[in-house]
Amino acid sequence: MDVFFGQGRFASDDTVEVDGRTLRFRKAVIATGARAVHPPVPGLVEAGFLTNETVFSLTERPPRLAVFGAGPLGCELAQAFRRLGSEVTIIERHGQFLTREDADAAKILSESFRRDGVRILLNTDVKNVEKTPSGKALHTATEGREEAIAVDEILVGAGRAPNVEDLGLEIVGVQFDNRAGVHVDDRLRTTNPRIYAAGDICLKYKFTHTADASARIVIQNALFWGRKKFSALTIPWCTYADPEIAHVGLYERDAAEQGIEVTTFQVPMEEVDRAVADGETEGFVKIHVRKGTDKIVGATIVARHAGEMISEISLAMVAGVGLGTIAGVIHPYPTQAEAIKRAADAYSRTRLTPFWKSAFAKLMAWRR
């Protein structure tokens, strides 16, 4: 592999220029990633702010920190800085944390933040920011109520924008836009069949593991005449707060929009012995199956180790293993993953006919 350092851009249908050098290609991959963006709040740029790309360069703990946005990044770092001792205010324009997640999952995390002492401002807009002799002042409006908040640092978690500028994409007929990035088909091929894209430059969900998965698809399709499809992937994700929130597949609202009837099995972590022993009873395991079957279509886990637990369900979905099969799998006792087994057992109980339910009830009553 030859590596060339410098700004690269397409120069013709089969060449890329890198700092004056011309490289020819038969196939090319665009993998320029994305960058942090900031909202157009007056005075924010002048006052200065941190992003996920700069916050880890801090050498001192900010005494007072404001976090713009209660998405995964904002939530993870707001809680982390609070536990390091900063006074933290998290500001969100919408009415809940993690707007992509179910409200019951987001509520648990919100309550955890309140116990930690994080100040939470929902339904709040930042009108402007100004520098002050002692730091920075945020002027906010919460449902009509205005307030000035004094802080030392501002962390912005407002999403990411694809790096599509100055790549010469127009020259090679690659369609793109500044919001969604490079347009690709299901095999991650751009509108130029010789050019592919992978990672944050073209994906809706900008996670490290989805970028890795997309790169594997591109390698197979571009170099080995593969026909792998991105839509065939089952992609889990996790917000690494305390407790963690992990998800895979469809939410119940997604299933409803697609006309898929589901049955939901939910087990609170407070009913799981290991979670009780660990003092980690916040959260639940929620699994959706296609109604009338044991086929898993989605799941959400809220737990201290949700990111680890979601992989069992992801594997089951990829392998076509239903809740009925999981019910027959022995899970070590005591473990927190037993919550998944309990959800599977709940499914198994639904398979009993009224006759057998009545018979078992009479048998248990007779034994007592």
N, C-alpha and C positions, 0 to 999 in steps of 0.2 A: 504494500500500500504506500503510495506517495502522498505526502501531505504538503499543501501549499498554504502559507499564511498570508492573509490579505483580504481585501474586499473583492468578492467575486460577483460577476453579473453575466448573464447570457449576452453573447454578441451576435450569434446567428443560430440557425437551426441545429447545428452540431458543434458549437464552440462556446466555451466559457472563458472570459478574461479575468485574470487575477493579477492585479498590480502590473499590468503591461504584458503579462505572459498569456499566451493563447493555448487552451487545452481543448482537445477534441473528444467527443463522447458519442457512443452509440445509445446509451441510456444514461439518464441523469436523475438524481433525487434532490428535491428541495427539502431541506431540514433546518431552516434558519430559526425555528422556534418562535417564541413570543416574548414580550416584555411587559413589565408592570405599567399600568396606566393610572392616571389620577383624574378625579372629577374636576369640572371647570368651576371650581370655587374661587371667587375673587380673593386675591391675596395669598392663596395657598402656596404658589410657587415662590413668591417673594419671602414668605415666612420660612419656607423649607419644610421638607417632610421626608419620612422614611418609607421604603417599600420592602417587600420580601427579599429584594436583591441587595439592599443596603443595611437593613436592620441588624444583621449579624456582624457588621463591622463596628458596632458600638463598643466602646471600651469602658463606659460607665453606665450604671443603671439610671435611667431617667426617673426622677422623683415623681413626676406627673406625666402620664401618657394618655393621649387620646387615640382611639382606633376608629378609623372610618370604615364601616362595613362589617356586618356580622355574617360573612361567608366563612368557609373553612379556614382560610388564612387568618382573618380577623379574630375568629373565635380561639383558634389555637394559640396565637401570640398574645391576645388579651389576657387569657388565663395564665399563661406562662409568666408574663411580666408581673401580674398581680401576685403570683406565688413567689416571685423574686423580691417583692416588697414595693413595687411601684403602685401609686394610686392610679387606677385605670378607669377610664370612661369609654364605653363602646357605644358608637352611634350608628344607628341603622335606619334607613329611610322607610323600610317596610315594618309590618306589625309583628314579625317574629324573626328569630335567629334562623339561619340556614334555610332560606325560603324554599329550596328544592326538597327539603326533608319533610316528613309528616309532622304535623303540629304537635302531636304527643311526644315525639322524640325531641323536637326542638325545645319544648317546655321543660323537659328534664334537665337539659343542659343549661337553660336559662336559670333555673332554680339553683343549680350548682354554682353558677357565676355569682348569684346574689349571696349565697353563703360564703363564698370566697371574698366578698366585699367589692366586686366589680360593679361600678355604677352603669346601669343599662338605660339607654335612651332609644326607645323604638319610635317609629313614626316621626322621625326627626330629620330635618334638613339643616345642613351647615350653610348659612347665608354668606359669610365671609370670614377670613382669617386675617389677623394683623399681628405684627411684631410688637412686643412690649419690652420695657426695660428688664422685666423679670422672666421673660419667656415668650409665649404666644397666647393670643386670645382668640377663642372660637366663638362666633356669634351664631347661635342655633335657634331654631323655631320648632317646638314640639306641639303639634295640634293647636297652633295659634299662640302658644306661650313662648316668649323669647327669653333667652338667657345667654350670658357671657361666661365661658368656661376658660379658666387659666390653666395652661399646661406647659411642660418643658419640651416635649417632643410629640410629633404627630406621625402615626403609622397609617398608611393608606393601603387598604385591601379592596380595591375597586375593580379587580379583574385584570385580564391580560389582553394585549393586542398583538396580532400576528405581525412578524417582521417581513413585510412584503415590499418595502420601499427599496428603490435603486437596485433591483435584481435583474432588470431587463426582461421582465415577464411578458411585456407586450410584444417584444421582438420575436419571441418563440411561440406566441399564441396561447399562453397560459392564462386562463381567466382567474380573476381574484377580486376580492374587495377588502377594504380596510378593517371590516368587522369580523367576517367569517374566515378570512385568509384565502389561501389557494383552494380553488374548487377541484374536487376529486370525485371519481366514481367509486363504486363499492370495492373495487380492487386497488384503490388509492392511486389511480392513474389520472393525471391532469387532462385538460383539454388538448394537450399535445401528447399523443400516444407514446412518445419516446421519453416522456418526463413524468416521474412519479413524485409524490410528496409524502412525508411522514412526520408525525409528532405534532407539536402545538401549532405549527404553521397551517394545518388543515383540519385539526380535530376539534369537535365541539367540547369534549371533556378533556381538559388539559392536565392530565396526570402523568407522572413519570412512567407508571406501569402501562398506560395506554400508548404512550410514545414508543416504549419498547416493543409492545405487541404490534404496532403499526409498522415498525422497522422490519420486523420478522416477515410480515406479509409482503412488504416491498421487495425484500431480498428474494423471496420465493417467486413472486410474480415477475420481477424485472430480469432476474438472472437465470431462473430455472423454469420458465414457461409455466409457472403455476397459475392457478385460478382461485386463489384464496380470497374470501370476501370479508371485509371489515365488519359487516352487519352480522356475520355468523359468530362473532366474539361475544362472550358473556363477561361483562366488565363490572367488577365490584369496586367500591371506593370506601374510604373511611376518613372521617374527621377526627384528628388525634387530640381531642380535648379529654377532659375527665368528667363524666364518662365518655368513652368513644361512641361515635355513631357511624355504623357501617351499613352499607346497602348494596344489593345486587338485584338486577332484573327490574320488573315493573313495580311501581307504586300502585295502590288500589285505585287512585284517580286515573292513572295511565290505563289500567285495565278497563275501567269504565269507558274512557274515551275511545278505546279500540273495540268496544263491544264484547269484551271478555268477562264472563261472570266468574267470580272467584269466591272461594271460601277461605277465611282467614283463621289461623290458629296462633294464639298469643299466650306466652308464658312469662309472667313477671319474674325477674331475677330473685325477688324476695322468697320465692318458693323453691329455690335451688339451694341445696344444703351447702355446697362449697362457697357460693356467693355469701350466704349467711355467715359461715365460718370466717371468711375473709373480710367481713364487714363491707361488702361491695354489692349491696342489694338494690341499688338504683338501676332502673332500666328494665328491658324486656327483650324477648325474642319474638318476632312477628313474621309468620311465613304465610304467603298467599299461594293457594293451589287453584288450578282450573276447576271450576265447580263440577262435581260428579266424578272427579279423578283425583289421583295423588300427585299429578304433575306440578312441580314447583314453577311458578312464574315470577316470583319475586320475594324478597325478604329484607327486613330491617332489623338490626340488632343494636340495642343501646346497652352498653356494659363496659366495665373497666377494660376488658380484653376483646371488645367487639371486632377489632381488626383481625385478630387471630381466628375468631370463631366463624366469621363470614366465609372463610375459604371452604369449609365443609359443605356449605350450601351451594357455593359457586361450583364446586366439583360435581355435586349431585346434579345441578342443572346442565352442565356440559355433558355429563355422562348419561343423561336421561334417567337418572335414578330418582324415584319418587319418594314421598314421605312414608309410604308403606314399607319400602325397603329399609329406610333409615330406622324405622321403628324396630326392625329386626337386628339392627347393629348394636352390639354391646359397647357401651361407652364406659370408660373407667369411672369408678365412684371413689371419692367425690371430685368432680370437675365442673367448671362452669358451663362447659359445652353440653352437659347433661340437659340444659334448657332446650337444646335442639331436639334431643331424644324425647323429651316430654311433649314437645309440640307434635312430634311424629306419633307418639302414643295417643294424643288427643285425636289425631286423624283416624287412627285405627279404631278407636271407640265409636266413631261415626259409622263404621261399616257394619255394626251389629244391627240386625233386623229387630223390629219391635218385639217379636216372639222371644228372641234370644236375650234381649235386654230384660224382658219380664222374667225369663227363666233364671238369669243370673241374679236378678234382684231377689227372687224367692229363695234361691240357693243361699245367698249371703244372709238373708233373714233367718233361714232355718239353722245355719251354722251358729249364728249369734244366740 
